[in-house]
Amino acid sequence: MKEYSRKGMLSKYFLRLRGRGVVVSLVRFYWFFFSTLLHELSNDGRKQFKWSSYRAFVLLATFVMVPLLMVWNHAGLLIDDFIFPAWAFESVEKPLFIVGNARSGTTWFHRLLVEADDSTIFTSMRTWEIVFAQSTAWKVLFLTLYNADKKFCRGLFFRILQTVDDVAFGHIKVHPLGLQEYEEDEWLMVSIGLSQLIMFLFPLGGHLLNPVVMFDQDDAVPAGLRKDIFSFYKDCVRKHLYSHRLLSAEEGHGHVKIFVSKNPAFTMRLETIMETFPDARVACLLRDPIQSVPSMVSYIGKAWNTFACPVRKYPNADGLVAFCTAAYKFPKRHFGSTVPVHQCTFIHYEHLKVRPSTEALRGLKALYCG
């Protein structure tokens, strides 16, 4: 009971840390890192995860790389205010949020929309933008380097990067991964130390981040911190739209597009989504729990086996099943109330599987032509 109380207090004080600047974001990350490391090295932690030289290497790499990326992206966001101040006037009109329990077809539906559309109406973030170029400044920098490589080196460095990309991600079977793939933008919040996906690397980090996972459920995250998280997220979306318009204007395609977010983590954030984006559209993917829940437990288990050394093949399976249950119930409770009926729809995985184009068009019609 004392241990449970201590973890509850840690979470309480962790969530009181307000702000989205680089300093407070780094404080959050180091707090999370060392608190989780101590938990992992404790007697309770060693009963669940074995310690190994490989695990030490993963933690060392995370300790070095994540703060560097956080500082890099914050620097770019700061530079934007001086070089591209017009981003602050960018509007986000009727964004589309694809939510649902993990392993319910969210990635498939997301990529079906943006790839079939070919950036005519929709725009979304690719992995390289989410990880390395959250700012307009860094997008312009990478595009400039790409064009220089194409002009002077015939694309040599880009081909080398593609080879490294294939080696690093080609063997992963969960869904196609790569720097050029459209990906889950929950990773953006790593820059402010509040992404639930960081728990892929820290299986025992739930004592601090479980409230961020549940988010709007029973007011898990304080209102002020919810505002900090989504003000940061909205700024990233605005910068993406501004960058897309700025960089494509030379080609005569500078009109505003609809931003598409695929983010199962947002399933428990519907109230805050609607507060931040009142005209947002929400498509919730539904799949038979008998199929999606075991797949999700297996998926998380593989991630934890990749980055840590769990004693059991599928650690914390009961907790993951409980989370899936909440993820199924939450949209049902809020669709038609928190989210107006003409701004939400369910997309059934089995229907999408049989008639992908027809089901996608039906969903878009319900959301944008209703």
Rosetta blueprint (number, residue, H / E / L):
1 M L
2 K H
3 E H
4 Y H
5 S H
6 R H
7 K H
8 G H
9 M H
10 L H
11 S H
12 K H
13 Y H
14 F H
15 L L
16 R L
17 L L
18 R L
19 G L
20 R L
21 G L
22 V H
23 V H
24 V H
25 S H
26 L H
27 V H
28 R H
29 F H
30 Y H
31 W H
32 F H
33 F H
34 F H
35 S H
36 T H
37 L H
38 L H
39 H H
40 E H
41 L H
42 S L
43 N H
44 D H
45 G H
46 R H
47 K H
48 Q H
49 F E
50 K L
51 W L
52 S L
53 S H
54 Y H
55 R H
56 A H
57 F H
58 V H
59 L H
60 L H
61 A H
62 T H
63 F H
64 V H
65 M H
66 V H
67 P H
68 L H
69 L H
70 M H
71 V H
72 W H
73 N H
74 H H
75 A H
76 G H
77 L H
78 L H
79 I H
80 D H
81 D H
82 F H
83 I H
84 F L
85 P H
86 A H
87 W H
88 A H
89 F H
90 E L
91 S L
92 V L
93 E L
94 K L
95 P L
96 L E
97 F E
98 I E
99 V E
100 G E
101 N L
102 A L
103 R L
104 S L
105 G L
106 T H
107 T H
108 W H
109 F H
110 H H
111 R H
112 L H
113 L H
114 V H
115 E H
116 A H
117 D H
118 D L
119 S L
120 T L
121 I L
122 F E
123 T E
124 S L
125 M L
126 R E
127 T H
128 W H
129 E H
130 I H
131 V H
132 F H
133 A L
134 Q L
135 S L
136 T H
137 A H
138 W H
139 K H
140 V H
141 L H
142 F H
143 L H
144 T H
145 L H
146 Y H
147 N H
148 A H
149 D H
150 K H
151 K H
152 F H
153 C L
154 R L
155 G L
156 L H
157 F H
158 F H
159 R H
160 I H
161 L H
162 Q H
163 T H
164 V H
165 D H
166 D H
167 V H
168 A H
169 F H
170 G L
171 H L
172 I L
173 K L
174 V L
175 H L
176 P L
177 L L
178 G L
179 L L
180 Q L
181 E L
182 Y E
183 E L
184 E L
185 D H
186 E H
187 W H
188 L H
189 M H
190 V H
191 S H
192 I H
193 G L
194 L L
195 S L
196 Q H
197 L H
198 I H
199 M H
200 F H
201 L L
202 F L
203 P L
204 L L
205 G L
206 G H
207 H H
208 L H
209 L H
210 N H
211 P H
212 V H
213 V H
214 M H
215 F L
216 D L
217 Q H
218 D H
219 D H
220 A L
221 V L
222 P L
223 A H
224 G H
225 L H
226 R H
227 K H
228 D H
229 I H
230 F H
231 S H
232 F H
233 Y H
234 K H
235 D H
236 C H
237 V H
238 R H
239 K H
240 H H
241 L H
242 Y H
243 S H
244 H H
245 R H
246 L H
247 L H
248 S H
249 A H
250 E H
251 E H
252 G L
253 H L
254 G L
255 H L
256 V L
257 K L
258 I E
259 F E
260 V E
261 S E
262 K E
263 N L
264 P H
265 A H
266 F H
267 T H
268 M H
269 R L
270 L H
271 E H
272 T H
273 I H
274 M H
275 E H
276 T H
277 F L
278 P L
279 D L
280 A L
281 R E
282 V E
283 A E
284 C E
285 L E
286 L E
287 R L
288 D L
289 P H
290 I H
291 Q H
292 S H
293 V H
294 P H
295 S H
296 M H
297 V H
298 S H
299 Y H
300 I H
301 G H
302 K H
303 A H
304 W H
305 N H
306 T H
307 F H
308 A L
309 C L
310 P E
311 V L
312 R L
313 K L
314 Y L
315 P L
316 N L
317 A H
318 D H
319 G H
320 L H
321 V H
322 A H
323 F H
324 C H
325 T H
326 A H
327 A H
328 Y H
329 K H
330 F H
331 P H
332 K H
333 R H
334 H H
335 F E
336 G L
337 S L
338 T L
339 V E
340 P L
341 V H
342 H H
343 Q H
344 C E
345 T E
346 F E
347 I E
348 H E
349 Y H
350 E H
351 H H
352 L H
353 K H
354 V H
355 R L
356 P H
357 S H
358 T H
359 E H
360 A H
361 L H
362 R H
363 G H
364 L H
365 K H
366 A H
367 L H
368 Y H
369 C L
370 G L
